[in-house]
Amino acid sequence: MENATKPNWLRVKAPQWERIGSVTEILRDLNLSTVCEEASCPNIGECFNNGTATFLIMGPACTRACPYCDINFEKAPKPLDPAEPLDLAEAVRRMRLNHVVITSVNRDDLPDGGASQFVRCIEETRKVSPGTTIEVLIPDLCGDWDALDIILSAKPEVLNHNTETVPRLYRRTRPQGNYERTLELMRQARERLPSVYTKSGIMAGLGETDEEVREVMRDLRSVDCDILTIGQYLQPTQKHLGVNDFVTPEQFDTWRVYGEELGFLQVVSSPLTRSSYHAEQVRSLMERYPRTTEPVAANA
């Protein structure tokens, strides 16, 4: 049943606006966007209070119109801002981040899908904060593996690309996406940069079955995905896809256990989990499960 009443376990603790204001001031001063704000993330209070944020580059307008997403797709994308990588690096320095997540809107209008801008952001961040680990949450790049090579050439510690939902629901939920292309991106990333930690995420509550979620988990392990996040889909506005059902915390825990049995290095599965929620925990994961550093493979 769509638009069901939100259960108690999805209630979020009221944020401390003083800390949020401090982070927001930095973002506004540097003319930066965060996915925390643009996508109406329910964890914005907790993350901003901890002085963390997931930076949204090349936006805020997106070239795709996914009906679950609250990022604007009605405005025309703007030319890339050459100062954006410098400003992002300065924000990382001011916020003293140990781990930063850099994501973007889809920029299908650009020849490389925005890959070069990702690289510039990584390079500028490392100049001013060399101890900060970097995670990139990237679009599918329309299957352009040369563009993927460009991003991997900067050697981010984590490469994240969300699967979002089960194959049966792709046409309704992610009409411009492709499930097989998403899996292939994960496989290509592992082959081209074996040292990178790969990560993906799934939304629950859109009408998927338990077995369909498990099938996606098995598919992601088949391409050697390291980290998985599973969280409840929440309808941003009445214009977006409705919630089919609210998945119980017990079901999320069952998926976590199953994922660990499949061999994921980490499974974060709970109603309020989002792809970048507690992303900084990957630093301890890297200490426990180190990967050898190898060069980016030649183009396939």
Summary of the structure (lengths in Angstrom):
residues: 300
radius of gyration: 18.1
end to end distance: 45.4
largest distance: 51.2
contacts: 975
relative contact order: 0.13
helix: 40%
strand: 13%
